[in-house]
Amino acid sequence: MKKLRYKTNINCNGCIKSVSPFLNELDNIDLWKVDIENPDKILEVTLEDDNESVVVEAVQKAGYEIERLPSEEA
């Protein structure tokens, strides 16, 4: 499993509802959540593989901006 973090413009519960079908249809996502309280609207994703591009494509297809953040792991 691989945990990734992204800066997004998913900024409310309505936005989360809009992006949910796009992320929920991905087979390689084990878990995802958006911290709308964080100024950077952080999307955290736990992937079952290394195919990160599907996450970016899904969020962009839903109409939102997404930018990969550096890993917190040392």
C-alpha positions in Angstrom: 0.0 0.0 0.0 1.1 3.5 -0.8 -0.2 6.7 0.9 -0.2 9.8 -1.2 -1.1 13.4 -0.5 -2.4 16.0 -2.9 -3.2 19.7 -2.7 -6.7 20.3 -4.3 -9.4 22.8 -4.7 -12.0 20.4 -3.3 -13.2 22.8 -0.7 -16.7 21.7 0.6 -18.9 18.7 1.2 -20.7 19.4 -2.1 -17.3 19.2 -3.9 -16.5 15.9 -2.1 -19.9 14.6 -3.2 -19.1 15.6 -6.8 -15.6 13.9 -6.8 -16.7 10.8 -4.9 -18.1 8.8 -7.9 -14.8 9.4 -9.8 -12.6 8.2 -7.0 -14.9 5.4 -5.8 -14.8 3.8 -9.3 -11.0 3.3 -9.1 -10.1 -0.3 -8.3 -6.6 0.6 -6.9 -7.8 3.0 -4.2 -8.2 1.4 -0.8 -9.2 4.6 1.1 -9.4 8.3 0.4 -10.4 11.4 2.3 -10.3 15.2 1.8 -9.4 17.5 4.7 -11.5 20.6 3.8 -10.4 22.3 7.0 -6.8 22.4 5.8 -6.1 25.6 3.7 -4.6 23.4 1.0 -7.6 21.1 0.9 -5.5 17.9 1.3 -6.6 14.8 -0.5 -5.1 11.7 1.1 -5.2 8.5 -0.9 -4.1 4.9 0.0 -3.3 3.1 -3.2 -3.0 -0.7 -3.6 -0.4 -0.3 -6.3 1.9 2.4 -7.8 -0.5 3.8 -10.4 -0.8 7.3 -9.2 -1.9 8.8 -12.5 -5.4 7.4 -12.2 -6.0 9.5 -9.1 -4.9 12.7 -10.8 -7.0 11.9 -13.9 -10.1 11.1 -11.8 -9.9 14.4 -9.9 -9.3 16.4 -13.1 -12.2 14.6 -14.8 -14.4 15.6 -11.9 -13.4 19.2 -12.7 -11.0 19.9 -9.8 -7.3 20.9 -9.6 -4.8 18.5 -8.1 -1.1 18.8 -7.3 1.0 16.0 -5.7 2.7 16.9 -2.4 6.0 15.4 -1.3 5.7 12.3 0.9 6.0 12.8 4.6 7.8 9.6 5.0 11.5 9.9 5.8 
